[in-house]
Amino acid sequence: MINVAAQGLGNIIEADVVKADSMKAMLLGFRVQLTTAAKELAVEKNLKTETFSVIYDLVDLVKQEVDKLTSPLIIEEITGKIKVVTIFRQEKNKFIVGGKVLSGKIENKSKFKVWRGEEFLTVGLLKTLQADKQNVNEVVEGQECGLELEVKEKIETGDLLEFYHEIKKKK
């Protein structure tokens, strides 16, 4: 949330610095200066201060600061699905499985969700992808492949792995 703590005319003085510091705010000025005492106090209190002669520069800074405060909207775009056909090896948090691509394409180093029937189990990361015993960057619908998965829950034959990319968008 952004609040304008104060606005006024004239140069930025010590009282403005004290008020901004008490509110953990930034001091922004347009076509004004900080007095020497205000500058020294702002440095002492480690308070961010900026003055601008071009209004668009001030607006750009405010937009950047707002972007820092708001978390981006994360959209999951499903890229493909694999049905687990066989489990080759299982270690703690690591599975080597064989599967068949049911739809889309699977890209190496992708994130995935594990589904058992209609039940969502967990998420994981595809560490290595193989087709015909060769490391590959992607496999497509209809192909069989081997996968090294980093995942906390146990993978079973018949599980559905839903691969996705996260797209971050500003709110």
C-alpha positions as protocol buffer text, in pm:
chain_id: "A"
residue {
  index: 1
  type: MET
  ca { x: 0 y: 0 z: 0 }
}
residue {
  index: 2
  type: ILE
  ca { x: 124 y: 347 z: -80 }
}
residue {
  index: 3
  type: ASN
  ca { x: 40 y: 647 z: 130 }
}
residue {
  index: 4
  type: VAL
  ca { x: 139 y: 1004 z: 64 }
}
residue {
  index: 5
  type: ALA
  ca { x: 262 y: 1115 z: 405 }
}
residue {
  index: 6
  type: ALA
  ca { x: 277 y: 1484 z: 328 }
}
residue {
  index: 7
  type: GLN
  ca { x: 288 y: 1730 z: 45 }
}
residue {
  index: 8
  type: GLY
  ca { x: 371 y: 2093 z: 36 }
}
residue {
  index: 9
  type: LEU
  ca { x: 560 y: 2380 z: -117 }
}
residue {
  index: 10
  type: GLY
  ca { x: 919 y: 2479 z: -65 }
}
residue {
  index: 11
  type: ASN
  ca { x: 1240 y: 2293 z: -3 }
}
residue {
  index: 12
  type: ILE
  ca { x: 1260 y: 1971 z: 197 }
}
residue {
  index: 13
  type: ILE
  ca { x: 1359 y: 2049 z: 557 }
}
residue {
  index: 14
  type: GLU
  ca { x: 1459 y: 1850 z: 867 }
}
residue {
  index: 15
  type: ALA
  ca { x: 1099 y: 1816 z: 985 }
}
residue {
  index: 16
  type: ASP
  ca { x: 1015 y: 1642 z: 654 }
}
residue {
  index: 17
  type: VAL
  ca { x: 1302 y: 1396 z: 708 }
}
residue {
  index: 18
  type: VAL
  ca { x: 1190 y: 1322 z: 1066 }
}
residue {
  index: 19
  type: LYS
  ca { x: 833 y: 1261 z: 951 }
}
residue {
  index: 20
  type: ALA
  ca { x: 942 y: 1037 z: 662 }
}
residue {
  index: 21
  type: ASP
  ca { x: 1174 y: 842 z: 892 }
}
residue {
  index: 22
  type: SER
  ca { x: 899 y: 785 z: 1148 }
}
residue {
  index: 23
  type: MET
  ca { x: 678 y: 644 z: 874 }
}
residue {
  index: 24
  type: LYS
  ca { x: 957 y: 438 z: 710 }
}
residue {
  index: 25
  type: ALA
  ca { x: 890 y: 633 z: 392 }
}
residue {
  index: 26
  type: MET
  ca { x: 1088 y: 772 z: 100 }
}
residue {
  index: 27
  type: LEU
  ca { x: 1129 y: 1144 z: 51 }
}
residue {
  index: 28
  type: LEU
  ca { x: 1052 y: 1255 z: -303 }
}
residue {
  index: 29
  type: GLY
  ca { x: 1058 y: 1610 z: -427 }
}
residue {
  index: 30
  type: PHE
  ca { x: 974 y: 1781 z: -754 }
}
residue {
  index: 31
  type: ARG
  ca { x: 1159 y: 2101 z: -845 }
}
residue {
  index: 32
  type: VAL
  ca { x: 1281 y: 2144 z: -487 }
}
residue {
  index: 33
  type: GLN
  ca { x: 1605 y: 2084 z: -298 }
}
residue {
  index: 34
  type: LEU
  ca { x: 1694 y: 1935 z: 38 }
}
residue {
  index: 35
  type: THR
  ca { x: 1838 y: 2182 z: 283 }
}
residue {
  index: 36
  type: THR
  ca { x: 2189 y: 2099 z: 401 }
}
residue {
  index: 37
  type: ALA
  ca { x: 2061 y: 2001 z: 745 }
}
residue {
  index: 38
  type: ALA
  ca { x: 1789 y: 1782 z: 588 }
}
residue {
  index: 39
  type: LYS
  ca { x: 2049 y: 1608 z: 368 }
}
residue {
  index: 40
  type: GLU
  ca { x: 2272 y: 1535 z: 665 }
}
residue {
  index: 41
  type: LEU
  ca { x: 1983 y: 1403 z: 872 }
}
residue {
  index: 42
  type: ALA
  ca { x: 1861 y: 1183 z: 585 }
}
residue {
  index: 43
  type: VAL
  ca { x: 2209 y: 1032 z: 546 }
}
residue {
  index: 44
  type: GLU
  ca { x: 2231 y: 977 z: 921 }
}
residue {
  index: 45
  type: LYS
  ca { x: 1894 y: 800 z: 926 }
}
residue {
  index: 46
  type: ASN
  ca { x: 1973 y: 608 z: 605 }
}
residue {
  index: 47
  type: LEU
  ca { x: 1660 y: 749 z: 442 }
}
residue {
  index: 48
  type: LYS
  ca { x: 1616 y: 735 z: 66 }
}
residue {
  index: 49
  type: THR
  ca { x: 1568 y: 1080 z: -85 }
}
residue {
  index: 50
  type: GLU
  ca { x: 1525 y: 1182 z: -446 }
}
residue {
  index: 51
  type: THR
  ca { x: 1450 y: 1513 z: -612 }
}
residue {
  index: 52
  type: PHE
  ca { x: 1341 y: 1555 z: -971 }
}
residue {
  index: 53
  type: SER
  ca { x: 1321 y: 1832 z: -1226 }
}
residue {
  index: 54
  type: VAL
  ca { x: 1128 y: 1617 z: -1477 }
}
residue {
  index: 55
  type: ILE
  ca { x: 792 y: 1488 z: -1356 }
}
residue {
  index: 56
  type: TYR
  ca { x: 808 y: 1175 z: -1574 }
}
residue {
  index: 57
  type: ASP
  ca { x: 1124 y: 1065 z: -1392 }
}
residue {
  index: 58
  type: LEU
  ca { x: 944 y: 1096 z: -1058 }
}
residue {
  index: 59
  type: VAL
  ca { x: 646 y: 899 z: -1191 }
}
residue {
  index: 60
  type: ASP
  ca { x: 881 y: 627 z: -1324 }
}
residue {
  index: 61
  type: LEU
  ca { x: 1049 y: 593 z: -984 }
}
residue {
  index: 62
  type: VAL
  ca { x: 713 y: 565 z: -807 }
}
residue {
  index: 63
  type: LYS
  ca { x: 607 y: 294 z: -1055 }
}
residue {
  index: 64
  type: GLN
  ca { x: 931 y: 103 z: -993 }
}
residue {
  index: 65
  type: GLU
  ca { x: 880 y: 121 z: -618 }
}
residue {
  index: 66
  type: VAL
  ca { x: 519 y: 3 z: -651 }
}
residue {
  index: 67
  type: ASP
  ca { x: 637 y: -290 z: -864 }
}
residue {
  index: 68
  type: LYS
  ca { x: 878 y: -388 z: -587 }
}
residue {
  index: 69
  type: LEU
  ca { x: 594 y: -390 z: -334 }
}
residue {
  index: 70
  type: THR
  ca { x: 347 y: -593 z: -537 }
}
residue {
  index: 71
  type: SER
  ca { x: 411 y: -959 z: -601 }
}
residue {
  index: 72
  type: PRO
  ca { x: 367 y: -1065 z: -962 }
}
residue {
  index: 73
  type: LEU
  ca { x: 72 y: -1271 z: -1076 }
}
residue {
  index: 74
  type: ILE
  ca { x: 198 y: -1621 z: -1155 }
}
residue {
  index: 75
  type: ILE
  ca { x: 16 y: -1805 z: -1430 }
}
residue {
  index: 76
  type: GLU
  ca { x: 81 y: -2174 z: -1488 }
}
residue {
  index: 77
  type: GLU
  ca { x: 80 y: -2271 z: -1855 }
}
residue {
  index: 78
  type: ILE
  ca { x: 46 y: -2648 z: -1903 }
}
residue {
  index: 79
  type: THR
  ca { x: 292 y: -2769 z: -2168 }
}
residue {
  index: 80
  type: GLY
  ca { x: 227 y: -3142 z: -2164 }
}
residue {
  index: 81
  type: LYS
  ca { x: 124 y: -3458 z: -1979 }
}
residue {
  index: 82
  type: ILE
  ca { x: 301 y: -3790 z: -1925 }
}
residue {
  index: 83
  type: LYS
  ca { x: 162 y: -4115 z: -1791 }
}
residue {
  index: 84
  type: VAL
  ca { x: 415 y: -4305 z: -1577 }
}
residue {
  index: 85
  type: VAL
  ca { x: 454 y: -4653 z: -1730 }
}
residue {
  index: 86
  type: THR
  ca { x: 733 y: -4793 z: -1515 }
}
residue {
  index: 87
  type: ILE
  ca { x: 954 y: -4710 z: -1218 }
}
residue {
  index: 88
  type: PHE
  ca { x: 1322 y: -4791 z: -1284 }
}
residue {
  index: 89
  type: ARG
  ca { x: 1483 y: -4660 z: -967 }
}
residue {
  index: 90
  type: GLN
  ca { x: 1377 y: -4486 z: -650 }
}
residue {
  index: 91
  type: GLU
  ca { x: 1593 y: -4295 z: -403 }
}
residue {
  index: 92
  type: LYS
  ca { x: 1508 y: -4035 z: -144 }
}
residue {
  index: 93
  type: ASN
  ca { x: 1338 y: -3748 z: -333 }
}
residue {
  index: 94
  type: LYS
  ca { x: 1461 y: -3888 z: -667 }
}
residue {
  index: 95
  type: PHE
  ca { x: 1288 y: -4120 z: -912 }
}
residue {
  index: 96
  type: ILE
  ca { x: 1394 y: -4260 z: -1247 }
}
residue {
  index: 97
  type: VAL
  ca { x: 1077 y: -4344 z: -1440 }
}
residue {
  index: 98
  type: GLY
  ca { x: 963 y: -4432 z: -1788 }
}
residue {
  index: 99
  type: GLY
  ca { x: 659 y: -4270 z: -1938 }
}
residue {
  index: 100
  type: LYS
  ca { x: 459 y: -4192 z: -2248 }
}
residue {
  index: 101
  type: VAL
  ca { x: 373 y: -3837 z: -2354 }
}
residue {
  index: 102
  type: LEU
  ca { x: -7 y: -3818 z: -2371 }
}
residue {
  index: 103
  type: SER
  ca { x: -30 y: -3457 z: -2489 }
}
residue {
  index: 104
  type: GLY
  ca { x: 179 y: -3151 z: -2565 }
}
residue {
  index: 105
  type: LYS
  ca { x: 553 y: -3146 z: -2527 }
}
residue {
  index: 106
  type: ILE
  ca { x: 779 y: -3193 z: -2228 }
}
residue {
  index: 107
  type: GLU
  ca { x: 1087 y: -2976 z: -2193 }
}
residue {
  index: 108
  type: ASN
  ca { x: 1391 y: -3061 z: -1981 }
}
residue {
  index: 109
  type: LYS
  ca { x: 1417 y: -2882 z: -1643 }
}
residue {
  index: 110
  type: SER
  ca { x: 1038 y: -2822 z: -1633 }
}
residue {
  index: 111
  type: LYS
  ca { x: 825 y: -2818 z: -1321 }
}
residue {
  index: 112
  type: PHE
  ca { x: 543 y: -3069 z: -1292 }
}
residue {
  index: 113
  type: LYS
  ca { x: 246 y: -3170 z: -1079 }
}
residue {
  index: 114
  type: VAL
  ca { x: 175 y: -3530 z: -980 }
}
residue {
  index: 115
  type: TRP
  ca { x: -183 y: -3656 z: -1009 }
}
residue {
  index: 116
  type: ARG
  ca { x: -307 y: -3995 z: -894 }
}
residue {
  index: 117
  type: GLY
  ca { x: -651 y: -4033 z: -1041 }
}
residue {
  index: 118
  type: GLU
  ca { x: -831 y: -3709 z: -958 }
}
residue {
  index: 119
  type: GLU
  ca { x: -610 y: -3638 z: -656 }
}
residue {
  index: 120
  type: PHE
  ca { x: -328 y: -3382 z: -670 }
}
residue {
  index: 121
  type: LEU
  ca { x: -26 y: -3509 z: -474 }
}
residue {
  index: 122
  type: THR
  ca { x: 272 y: -3276 z: -507 }
}
residue {
  index: 123
  type: VAL
  ca { x: 498 y: -3078 z: -738 }
}
residue {
  index: 124
  type: GLY
  ca { x: 846 y: -3165 z: -860 }
}
residue {
  index: 125
  type: LEU
  ca { x: 1124 y: -3083 z: -1104 }
}
residue {
  index: 126
  type: LEU
  ca { x: 1236 y: -3273 z: -1414 }
}
residue {
  index: 127
  type: LYS
  ca { x: 1615 y: -3303 z: -1381 }
}
residue {
  index: 128
  type: THR
  ca { x: 1700 y: -3514 z: -1690 }
}
residue {
  index: 129
  type: LEU
  ca { x: 1502 y: -3620 z: -1995 }
}
residue {
  index: 130
  type: GLN
  ca { x: 1592 y: -3908 z: -2228 }
}
residue {
  index: 131
  type: ALA
  ca { x: 1449 y: -4050 z: -2548 }
}
residue {
  index: 132
  type: ASP
  ca { x: 1604 y: -4362 z: -2710 }
}
residue {
  index: 133
  type: LYS
  ca { x: 1867 y: -4363 z: -2430 }
}
residue {
  index: 134
  type: GLN
  ca { x: 1992 y: -4018 z: -2538 }
}
residue {
  index: 135
  type: ASN
  ca { x: 1965 y: -3701 z: -2331 }
}
residue {
  index: 136
  type: VAL
  ca { x: 1723 y: -3465 z: -2506 }
}
residue {
  index: 137
  type: ASN
  ca { x: 1579 y: -3121 z: -2442 }
}
residue {
  index: 138
  type: GLU
  ca { x: 1220 y: -3213 z: -2527 }
}
residue {
  index: 139
  type: VAL
  ca { x: 984 y: -3494 z: -2618 }
}
residue {
  index: 140
  type: VAL
  ca { x: 646 y: -3464 z: -2787 }
}
residue {
  index: 141
  type: GLU
  ca { x: 307 y: -3635 z: -2788 }
}
residue {
  index: 142
  type: GLY
  ca { x: 326 y: -4008 z: -2860 }
}
residue {
  index: 143
  type: GLN
  ca { x: 693 y: -4047 z: -2762 }
}
residue {
  index: 144
  type: GLU
  ca { x: 816 y: -4267 z: -2480 }
}
residue {
  index: 145
  type: CYS
  ca { x: 1087 y: -4129 z: -2258 }
}
residue {
  index: 146
  type: GLY
  ca { x: 1292 y: -4173 z: -1944 }
}
residue {
  index: 147
  type: LEU
  ca { x: 1280 y: -3909 z: -1675 }
}
residue {
  index: 148
  type: GLU
  ca { x: 1488 y: -3829 z: -1368 }
}
residue {
  index: 149
  type: LEU
  ca { x: 1250 y: -3657 z: -1129 }
}
residue {
  index: 150
  type: GLU
  ca { x: 1315 y: -3462 z: -812 }
}
residue {
  index: 151
  type: VAL
  ca { x: 1000 y: -3502 z: -605 }
}
residue {
  index: 152
  type: LYS
  ca { x: 915 y: -3551 z: -237 }
}
residue {
  index: 153
  type: GLU
  ca { x: 614 y: -3784 z: -272 }
}
residue {
  index: 154
  type: LYS
  ca { x: 633 y: -4142 z: -400 }
}
residue {
  index: 155
  type: ILE
  ca { x: 566 y: -4181 z: -772 }
}
residue {
  index: 156
  type: GLU
  ca { x: 367 y: -4489 z: -879 }
}
residue {
  index: 157
  type: THR
  ca { x: 294 y: -4657 z: -1211 }
}
residue {
  index: 158
  type: GLY
  ca { x: -14 y: -4496 z: -1363 }
}
residue {
  index: 159
  type: ASP
  ca { x: 45 y: -4151 z: -1210 }
}
residue {
  index: 160
  type: LEU
  ca { x: -8 y: -3855 z: -1438 }
}
residue {
  index: 161
  type: LEU
  ca { x: 267 y: -3593 z: -1455 }
}
residue {
  index: 162
  type: GLU
  ca { x: 141 y: -3253 z: -1569 }
}
residue {
  index: 163
  type: PHE
  ca { x: 428 y: -3030 z: -1686 }
}
residue {
  index: 164
  type: TYR
  ca { x: 403 y: -2653 z: -1683 }
}
residue {
  index: 165
  type: HIS
  ca { x: 585 y: -2322 z: -1714 }
}
residue {
  index: 166
  type: GLU
  ca { x: 530 y: -2036 z: -1473 }
}
residue {
  index: 167
  type: ILE
  ca { x: 466 y: -1703 z: -1640 }
}
residue {
  index: 168
  type: LYS
  ca { x: 504 y: -1400 z: -1417 }
}
residue {
  index: 169
  type: LYS
  ca { x: 289 y: -1100 z: -1501 }
}
residue {
  index: 170
  type: LYS
  ca { x: 262 y: -770 z: -1325 }
}
residue {
  index: 171
  type: LYS
  ca { x: -66 y: -714 z: -1149 }
}
